[in-house]
């Protein structure tokens, strides 16, 4: 199996000289309208049961369509991935599948696989990952026949543990196929909001990297370091997050309007004041020294979501590598 490569565009960086006093501060811009692609919260009672059943159908469909005997399945974290693990366990138990192992993208997904009773193996112990399944925080599809594609953001969740963006990137790069799961695929909207970025963990090193990010996206996004307290301050509060081995910390690149209660720009991602694609943002971020990984995924092969209008109850948009696309 050949490994997947990261999609990146060659786009020149914009050079701007920014006074040090302007860094890590909220910046003003015109008011924008909030746009969200995630499913609404607050379902309860019969509604919650319906949602749970719909997510379970999606998990079952993923296993049925994309997991085969002998597969090594890369797994992210999230309630939909937990349902996938439960279905893999059941399929192994009743003989529908054989010799399937999970390849975790972090400590949380490893724990969820163990709880589900699915055998776990390390990334270094497999020549390739057959299929990787990630639950997207937000996802968009591009259905133009000339350049179809899927883009998503993963890694926004900070509880119960911070995501391992570096290991996730390694698993994705080693995967033959990547499938995203989404709680909802609503009306077309640009990808935007927060992008988690793993950067080098040393005090001077992370500050230099964060300043470069701040300079690059001045007026478009804010750089906030993650800490033990959510929303503490742009520098991570009293206890900024540092990985267990001390190699990295995580910052969020927030494409939000500080003058509109932190609502996201209605144009999604911006670069030098202009609308930007996820591919452009990923390329610019990857070009900055000290950036180790980020949460933008641009190389997915398909995305699946609950769809009551489909006879199976599951919608799927598949990107054909030859340029065509299909949906069910």
N, C-alpha and C positions, 0 to 999 in steps of 0.2 A: 504494500500500500504506500502511495506517495503522500507526503505530509502537505497540509495546506499552507499557503504563504499569506502574509499579511497584505491586505490591499492598501496601497499608499499612492498618493499623487505627488508629483514633483512640482511644488508650488513655492516660489521664492518667499522668504520671510520678509515681513515689513519691519524696517528698522526705525525705532523712535527713541529719542533721548528723554527719559522721564526722571524728574527730580526724586531723590530718595524719600523725601517727605511725603510723596504722593502714593507710596507703595503700601499695600495691604489696607487700603482705606476704601470706604464706599464711594462710588462715583456717580455723578448725576447723568441722566439721559431722559429723553421724552417718554411719556407714559405709554405703556403697551398693554395689550389684552392677554390675560392668562389663557393658555392652551394646554390641555392635558390629554395624554393618550392612555393613561392607566384606568383600571376599572374603579368605579365608585366604591367607597367603604360604607360600612354601617348596615350591611344586610343582616337580617335577623329572622328567626322563626322559619316559616316555610320558604321564604326567599333565600335564606342562608343555605337551607338544604338543597334547593334547586341549584344554587351556585356551586356547592360542593359536588353534586352529581355531575354537573357540566364539566368541572375541572377533572373529575375522575375519568369521564369518557375521553377527554383529551389525552390523559396519561395512558390509558389503555390503548388508544389509537396510535400513540407514538410507539409503544412497545410492539404492537402488531405490525406496524408499517416499517419500522426502522431497526429493530433489534433481531439478530439472528444467532443461531447456535455458535458458540465460540467467540462471540463479540467481546471486546473490551470497551465498555461504555463510559466515556467521560461524563461526570455529573457535577452540575453546579449546586446551588442551594436554593431553597424556597419551597413553598407548599406544593406547587405543581411537580417539582422534581421529587419531593417526598412521595407523592402519589405514584410517580413512575417507578421508584424503588420498590414500593409495595407491590406493584403489578409484576415487576421482574421477579421478586421473591415468589409470588404465587405461581408464576409461569415455570420457575425452576422447580417448585415443589410438586406441581402436577404433571411435569414432564413435557410441557409445551416448549420449553427452552432447556438447553444444556450448556454447561461450561461458559456461562456468562459472568464476567467480573466487572466491578465498578472501579473506575479510575477517578478518585476525588480531585477536585480543584481547590480544596482547602480543608481545614480541620472540621468545620461544620458539616460539609458534605460527607466527609469520612465517617463522622459520628452518625449521621442520618442513615448511611448505608449499613453500618454495623447494627443499628437499632432495627432496621428493616430486615436484617438477616441476609443481606446480599454480600457475597464474597468480595473482598477489596484487594486491589493490587496497586503498586506504585507506578507512577509514570515511567520511571527509569527502567522498570522491569518489562515493558512492552515495546515491541518494535514500532507499533502504530496504535492509535486509538481509532476503533472502527467507526464510532459515532459519538459525538459530544452533544449533550443536551443541557441547555442553559435556560433558566427562567429570566426573561428580559424585564427590566424595570420599565422600559419604554421601547417601542419598536415601530419602524415605518417600512413600507414596501415601495419600491420603485418599479412600476409596471410598464415602462416604456419598452417597446420591443427591441430597440437598438441598445439599450443599456439597463436591463432589468437588474434588480438587486434588493437586498435587505440590509438595513442598518439598525442597530440597537445600542442601548446603554445597559450595562450590567454593573453590579457592585455598589449600588447606592446605599443598600441596607448596612447599618452599622451595629445592629444588635441581633443576636447575642454576642457575636464576635465580628471583628472587622474582616472584610473579604481578603483573600489572598490573590490579589490581582496579578502578581508575577507568576504564580503557579497556574492560574487560569489561562494566562496568555500562552504558557508552555504547552498546556493540554490542547488548547485551540490550534496551535501551530502543528501539533503532531496528529491532529484528527483528519481522517479521510472525509468525514461528513459532519456538518454542524447543523443542529436543529434547535431553533428557539421556541420556547413556549411563552404564550402571553395570555393573561387573564381576559384580555379584550383587544380586538383590533377594530378601532372605531373609525370615524371619518378621517380622511387624509389630513395630516397635520405635520408640520416640520418637526424633526427631532430637535430637542432643546433641553433646557434645564441644566442640572448638574452633571458633571463628568468627573468621576473619581480617578485620581492619578497617583500611582506609587512613585515616589521620588527617593533619592538617596537619604539615609537617615542621620548623618552627622549634622551637628548644629549649623556650622558654616555652610556645609554643602546644600542642605535643604533650603536654607535661606537664599542662597545664590540661585538655585533652581526656581524657587517660588518667585523671585524677583524677575527672572527671565520670563516666566509665564505671565506675570503681572504686566510687564512691559509689552509683551506680544499682544495681549488681549485688553489693553487699557481702554476703558469706555465700553467694552463689549461684555466682559465677565469679571468676576471677583475671585480671588484665590483665598480659600479658607482651609486651614489645617484642621484635621480631625483630632479630637481629644476624648478623654473619658466623659466629659460633659458635652452633650449635644448643644450646638449653637453657642459655645462659650465665647469665642472671639476668633478673629482671623488667624491668630497664632496658636490656636489649640487649647487655650485656657491654662489652668494650673497644671494639668497633666496631659500634655500632647501625646498622641498615639505614636509609639515606636514599636516595630515588629519585635517578636521575642528574641531574634538573633541580632537585633540592632541594625539590620541592613537597610531598612527603609521606613518611611513614614507615608501617610496618605494625605493628599490635599484634594479639595473639590474645586473644580473650575466651574463657577456658578454663572450661567448665562441668564441672570435675573435683573429686573429693574428695581434698584433700591428706592426709587421714588414712588413705586406702586406696590408697597408692602412686600417687596421681594418676589413679586410675580414674574414669571418668565417672559422673555420677549416673545411677541406673537410671531416673529419671523424665525424663531428657533435659535440656531447657532449664528453668531455674528463674528466677522473678522475684519478689522479696520473699518468698522461701521457698516459693512456690507453683509448681506445674507451669505452664509457659508454652508457647504454641505458637510455631513459627518466625515467624509473622506478627506476634505481639506483640513478640518480640525484635527483629525488623527495624524495627518502628515505633519502639520505644524508642531503639535505636541511632541511627536516622536523625534523631531529634529533638535529638541532642546537638551543640552547636556544635563545629566542627572535624572532624567525621566527613565524609569525602569519598565513601566507598563501603564496601561490606562483601560478604562471600561467601555470604550467604543468598539463594537463588533461590526465589521463590515463584510465578513466573508461567509455568512451563513448560507446554507443551501436551501433551507426552508424554514417557515414559521407556522406553528399550529396554535389554534385558539378555539374556545367554545363557540359554536355557531348554530343557533337554533334553526336557521333557515336551511341548513344542510341536512339531508336525510340521516347522516351518521351522527349528527350533533357536533361535528368537528370540522372546522375550516382549515385548509392548508394551502399556503402559497409556496410553490416550488420554483426555484430559479434553475433553469436549464443551463448547463455550462456552455451550450452552443449558442446561447443568446435568447432562446425562446423561454416562455414561462407558462406555467399552468397553475390552476387553482381548483380546489375541490371543496 
